[in-house]
Amino acid sequence: MRLTTFHTGDGGARPGVILGEDVAELTGPASIRELLGRPDWAAELPSLVTRSPRRPLTDVRQCAPVPDPPKYLAIGLNAPDHRKDVTVRWLVREPRLLRIAAGYLLAHPRPRHPLFFAKATSSICGPDDPIVLPRDASKVDWEGELAVVVGTRIHDVSPETARRAIAGYLIANDVSVRDWQTDNPTSAAMAKGYPSHGPLGPWLVTADRFDPRDSELRTYLNGELRQRGRIADLILSPAEILSRLSGFCVLEPGDVIACGTFSGTGWPVGRFLRPGDTVRIEVDGIGELTNPVSARPAVTPTPSG
């Protein structure tokens, strides 16, 4: 099934299930996160849908499927082709990146753990919401990714147990402010948490309806193909990512985990997001997530007196 969160204009966000051209409003759980917190949510879902009122999709505005996850975690450099983006030409153009990379390699020549980081949950926005560019940044980048949503509480589990704990899959854009990312070795999370820099959507496809091994991701900037990669080619699979993360912390229902981007981001070639751009990310078997790009409105001084 395709789970969604939507607005109708006459109240707050509501959980629902997309059925063809309609959305069934789930009665009972107040949110998708609350639904996933129920022990038998998958078995209960069909009966919830049967007694749910329906309305046309054209009458609602879809939001991020899980707008309020307990955690939003991600992994860096999880695609071989993205690692190959790191070229001498790029490093010469970004001397701060070169210094950080050299220092990291000297301090950690053989790291045992993947490059995990957290995105602020306040960065999350939904389909068609604008990606807003900070006023003091000029290097804002796109990163199309597959993301998973946790459906069962897990801690320190095997990849197979982690796979069974996946509630479903959605598309993520790990928007990153590269100006801030190269400021110091610990600034990656700060560079990825700006409001509107965590688009998620267009809906959550439940795990029984999606096979990540047989899917391709494509990212388009203004209709031009920029990224293309097979989910099966990721270094760590979604289940392996969850397994590794669960060794460091408890993963809870509703947690969102982004699985890594592919080659073709703007940073290596020096092309960054501009007002008026549109980013569209497609994943076979899920759909597409589209977001326009806009400048942050100027602050109007408040009159004194």
C-alpha positions in Angstrom: 0.0 0.0 0.0 0.9 3.7 -0.4 0.7 5.5 2.9 0.5 9.3 2.9 0.0 12.3 5.1 -2.2 15.0 3.7 -3.9 18.4 4.3 -7.4 19.3 3.2 -7.3 23.0 4.1 -9.9 22.6 6.9 -7.7 21.1 9.6 -4.4 19.6 10.5 -2.4 16.9 8.8 -4.1 13.5 8.5 -2.9 9.9 7.7 -4.2 8.1 4.7 -3.8 5.4 2.1 -3.8 6.1 -1.6 -6.2 4.0 -3.6 -6.0 4.8 -7.3 -7.1 8.4 -7.7 -8.5 8.6 -4.1 -7.1 8.8 -0.6 -8.7 6.9 2.2 -8.4 8.9 5.5 -7.4 6.5 8.2 -9.7 6.8 11.3 -8.0 5.8 14.6 -4.3 6.6 14.3 -3.6 10.3 14.4 -0.5 10.0 12.2 1.5 7.6 10.1 4.0 7.5 12.9 1.3 6.5 15.4 0.1 3.8 13.0 3.6 2.4 12.8 3.8 2.3 16.6 1.0 -0.2 16.8 2.4 -3.8 17.2 0.2 -5.3 14.5 -0.2 -2.2 12.2 0.4 -4.2 9.0 -2.3 -6.7 9.8 -4.7 -4.0 11.0 -4.2 -1.7 8.0 -6.6 -3.5 5.6 -9.5 -3.2 8.0 -8.7 0.4 8.7 -8.8 1.2 5.0 -12.2 -0.7 4.5 -14.0 1.6 7.0 -12.2 4.8 6.0 -13.9 7.7 4.2 -12.4 8.6 0.8 -11.8 11.8 -1.2 -10.2 12.6 -4.5 -6.4 13.1 -4.4 -7.0 16.3 -6.3 -8.8 17.8 -3.3 -5.9 17.3 -0.9 -2.3 18.5 -0.6 0.2 15.7 0.2 2.8 16.3 2.9 5.9 14.3 3.8 4.6 10.8 4.6 6.2 10.8 8.0 6.6 14.5 8.9 7.6 13.9 12.5 10.0 11.0 12.7 11.7 10.3 16.0 15.0 10.4 14.1 16.2 11.1 10.6 19.6 9.4 10.0 21.6 9.0 6.8 24.8 7.5 5.4 27.5 9.1 3.3 29.6 7.7 0.5 27.5 4.6 0.2 27.6 4.4 -3.6 30.9 3.4 -5.5 30.3 5.9 -8.3 29.7 8.8 -5.8 33.1 8.0 -4.2 34.7 8.3 -7.6 33.3 11.9 -7.8 36.3 12.8 -5.5 38.8 13.9 -8.2 41.9 16.1 -8.1 40.1 18.8 -10.1 37.3 19.0 -7.5 39.7 19.0 -4.6 41.8 21.8 -6.1 38.7 23.9 -6.5 37.7 23.2 -2.9 40.8 23.6 -0.8 38.9 23.4 2.5 37.6 20.0 1.4 41.1 18.9 0.6 42.3 19.9 4.0 39.5 18.2 5.8 39.8 15.0 3.7 43.6 14.9 4.3 43.2 15.4 8.1 40.5 12.7 8.2 42.6 10.2 6.3 45.5 10.8 8.6 43.4 10.5 11.7 41.3 7.6 10.5 43.2 5.7 7.7 41.0 2.5 8.1 37.6 3.5 9.7 35.6 0.5 10.9 32.3 2.2 10.7 30.3 3.8 7.9 29.9 7.6 7.6 26.6 8.0 9.5 25.1 11.4 10.4 21.8 12.9 11.4 19.6 15.4 9.6 17.4 17.7 11.7 13.8 16.5 11.6 12.8 20.2 11.3 14.4 20.1 7.8 11.6 17.8 6.5 9.2 19.0 3.9 6.9 17.3 1.4 6.2 17.0 -2.3 6.0 20.3 -4.2 7.2 22.2 -1.2 9.9 24.8 -2.0 13.6 24.1 -1.2 14.5 27.5 0.3 18.1 28.8 -0.2 19.7 30.4 2.9 20.7 34.0 2.3 24.4 33.4 3.4 25.0 30.3 1.3 25.8 30.0 -2.4 26.6 26.2 -2.7 23.3 24.4 -2.0 23.3 20.9 -3.6 20.8 18.1 -4.3 21.3 14.4 -3.4 18.6 12.0 -4.6 18.3 9.0 -2.3 16.1 6.0 -1.4 15.0 6.1 2.2 13.4 3.6 4.5 11.0 4.0 7.4 11.3 1.7 10.4 8.2 -0.2 11.4 9.4 -2.1 14.5 11.7 -1.2 17.4 15.1 -2.8 16.9 18.5 -2.7 18.6 21.7 -4.5 17.6 20.0 -6.9 15.1 21.1 -8.9 12.1 20.5 -7.6 8.5 17.7 -10.1 8.1 15.9 -9.0 11.3 16.5 -5.4 10.2 14.9 -6.2 6.8 11.8 -7.5 8.5 11.6 -4.3 10.6 11.3 -2.0 7.5 7.8 -0.6 7.2 8.4 0.8 3.8 10.3 3.0 1.4 10.1 6.6 0.1 12.2 9.1 -1.8 14.5 11.6 -0.1 16.5 14.6 -1.2 19.4 15.1 1.2 19.8 18.8 0.3 23.2 20.0 1.6 24.7 23.4 2.1 28.3 22.8 0.9 29.5 26.2 2.1 28.8 25.0 5.6 29.8 21.4 5.1 33.5 22.3 4.5 33.8 24.7 7.4 35.1 22.1 9.8 35.2 18.3 10.2 32.1 18.1 12.3 29.8 20.4 10.3 28.2 17.9 8.1 25.0 17.6 10.2 24.7 21.4 10.4 25.0 21.6 6.6 22.1 19.2 6.1 19.5 20.5 8.6 18.3 23.8 7.2 14.5 24.2 7.1 13.1 22.7 3.8 16.3 20.8 3.1 14.8 17.4 3.8 12.1 16.7 1.2 10.4 13.3 1.6 7.8 11.7 -0.5 5.7 11.3 -2.4 4.3 8.6 -0.2 5.5 5.6 1.8 5.3 2.3 -0.2 5.0 -0.6 2.2 7.8 -3.1 2.2 5.6 -5.9 0.8 5.1 -3.8 -2.4 8.7 -2.7 -3.2 11.9 -4.6 -3.9 14.9 -2.4 -3.5 17.1 -4.9 -5.4 15.2 -4.3 -8.6 14.9 -0.5 -8.7 16.7 2.5 -10.2 17.0 6.1 -9.0 17.1 9.1 -11.3 17.5 12.8 -10.4 16.6 15.5 -12.8 17.5 19.2 -12.5 15.1 21.3 -14.7 14.4 18.2 -16.7 18.0 17.3 -17.3 19.1 13.9 -16.0 21.8 14.4 -13.3 21.9 11.2 -11.3 21.2 7.6 -12.2 22.0 4.6 -10.1 20.7 1.1 -9.2 19.7 0.6 -5.5 21.3 -2.9 -5.8 24.7 -1.2 -6.4 24.8 0.6 -3.0 27.7 -0.7 -0.9 25.5 -1.4 2.1 21.9 -2.4 1.3 19.0 -0.8 3.2 18.8 -3.8 5.6 22.6 -3.7 6.2 22.4 0.0 6.9 19.7 -0.5 9.5 21.5 -3.4 11.0 24.7 -1.4 11.5 22.8 1.6 12.8 20.9 -0.5 15.3 24.2 -1.4 16.9 24.7 2.2 17.9 21.2 3.2 18.9 17.7 2.0 19.2 15.7 2.4 16.0 12.0 3.2 16.6 8.8 3.0 14.5 8.7 6.1 12.2 12.5 6.6 12.1 13.6 7.7 8.6 17.0 6.4 7.2 18.4 7.7 3.9 20.5 5.1 2.1 23.1 7.3 0.2 23.3 9.2 -3.0 24.8 8.4 -6.4 27.3 10.2 -8.6 25.9 13.4 -10.3 25.4 15.9 -7.5 26.3 19.5 -8.3 29.4 19.9 -6.0 32.0 18.1 -8.2 31.1 20.2 -11.2 30.3 23.5 -9.4 26.6 23.7 -10.4 24.5 24.5 -7.4 20.8 25.2 -6.8 19.4 28.5 -7.9 16.0 30.2 -7.5 13.7 29.0 -10.2 15.2 25.5 -10.4 13.2 22.3 -10.0 14.5 19.0 -8.7 12.7 15.8 -9.6 13.8 12.5 -8.2 12.3 9.2 -9.5 12.6 5.7 -8.0 11.1 2.8 -9.9 8.3 1.2 -8.0 7.8 4.3 -5.8 7.1 7.3 -8.0 8.6 10.8 -8.1 9.4 13.6 -5.6 9.4 17.1 -7.1 10.4 20.3 -5.4 10.9 23.8 -6.7 13.8 26.0 -5.5 13.3 29.5 -4.1 15.3 32.2 -2.4 14.7 33.1 1.2 12.5 36.2 1.4 14.2 39.3 2.5 13.6 40.3 6.1 11.5 43.4 6.5 12.6 45.5 9.4 10.0 46.0 12.1 9.2 49.7 12.6 10.3 51.0 16.0 8.2 53.1 18.3 
